[in-house]
């Protein structure tokens, strides 16, 4: 099943968008599918207000979104639609807590 054939839970369906992040913003562009160790990810480019650029590789599986960490050569949980308010999760670098869930 292709990305655009199923219910979108983490903005995989948008090609270009502007994200406001605290006191800055970035433009995110959906690039192409990218295979890493036989797993298909979608690559995104983020162009920040200060002109820096980041790339991320994301994939969705069973309502969870995973991000591939190219430096550590592993993936981590970025989002889980089953999370409840005030439930926390840990990535390879940060700990997060869900404060609200909108649209699910």
C-alpha positions as CSV (number, residue, x, y, z in Angstrom):
1,X,0.0,0.0,0.0
2,X,1.4,3.4,-0.9
3,X,1.5,6.4,1.5
4,X,-1.3,8.2,-0.2
5,X,-3.7,5.2,-0.2
6,X,-4.3,5.1,3.6
7,X,-5.5,7.4,6.3
8,X,-2.9,10.1,7.0
9,X,-1.9,10.4,10.6
10,X,1.3,12.5,10.4
11,X,1.1,14.8,7.4
12,X,2.6,12.3,5.0
13,X,0.0,13.5,2.5
14,X,1.3,17.1,2.2
15,X,4.1,18.0,-0.2
16,X,4.9,21.4,1.1
17,X,4.0,23.2,4.3
18,X,5.1,25.8,6.7
19,X,5.6,24.8,10.4
20,X,5.7,27.4,13.2
21,X,8.0,26.1,15.9
22,X,8.2,28.3,19.1
23,X,10.0,31.5,17.9
24,X,11.0,30.3,14.5
25,X,9.6,28.4,11.5
26,X,10.5,26.1,8.7
27,X,9.2,25.0,5.3
28,X,8.9,21.3,5.0
29,X,9.0,19.6,1.6
30,X,8.2,16.0,0.9
31,X,10.8,14.5,-1.3
32,X,10.9,10.9,-2.5
33,X,10.7,7.4,-1.0
34,X,14.1,6.2,0.2
35,X,14.9,2.5,1.0
36,X,17.2,2.0,4.1
37,X,18.1,-1.6,5.0
38,X,15.1,-2.8,2.9
39,X,12.6,-0.5,4.7
40,X,10.8,2.2,2.8
41,X,10.9,5.7,4.3
42,X,9.7,9.1,3.0
43,X,12.3,11.8,3.0
44,X,11.5,15.3,4.0
45,X,13.6,18.5,3.7
46,X,13.2,21.2,6.3
47,X,14.4,24.7,5.4
48,X,14.6,26.8,8.6
49,X,14.1,30.6,9.0
50,X,17.9,30.9,9.4
51,X,18.5,29.1,6.1
52,X,19.8,25.9,7.7
53,X,18.5,22.7,6.2
54,X,17.6,19.4,7.8
55,X,16.5,16.1,6.3
56,X,14.4,13.4,7.9
57,X,13.3,10.0,6.9
58,X,9.9,8.9,8.3
59,X,7.7,5.8,7.9
60,X,4.3,4.9,9.3
61,X,3.4,1.5,10.6
62,X,0.2,0.6,12.5
63,X,-0.5,4.1,13.6
64,X,3.1,4.8,14.7
65,X,5.5,7.1,13.0
66,X,9.2,6.1,13.1
67,X,12.2,8.4,12.2
68,X,15.5,7.0,11.0
69,X,18.5,8.5,12.7
70,X,21.3,8.5,10.0
71,X,24.1,9.2,12.5
72,X,23.1,6.3,14.8
73,X,21.9,4.0,12.0
74,X,18.7,3.2,13.9
75,X,15.1,4.3,14.0
76,X,13.1,5.7,16.9
77,X,9.4,6.3,17.7
78,X,8.5,9.9,16.7
79,X,4.7,9.7,17.1
80,X,2.1,7.1,18.2
81,X,-1.6,7.9,17.6
82,X,-2.4,5.6,20.5
83,X,-0.7,7.9,23.1
84,X,-2.9,9.3,25.8
85,X,-2.6,12.8,27.2
86,X,0.3,13.0,29.7
87,X,1.8,9.8,28.5
88,X,5.5,10.0,27.7
89,X,7.9,8.3,25.4
90,X,11.7,8.5,24.8
91,X,13.6,8.8,21.5
92,X,17.3,8.3,21.0
93,X,18.0,11.8,22.2
94,X,14.9,13.3,23.9
95,X,12.0,12.5,26.2
96,X,8.6,13.8,25.2
97,X,5.2,14.0,26.9
98,X,1.9,14.3,25.0
99,X,0.1,17.4,26.1
100,X,-3.0,17.2,23.9
101,X,-4.2,15.1,21.0
102,X,-6.1,16.9,18.3
103,X,-7.8,15.4,15.3
104,X,-7.7,11.7,16.2
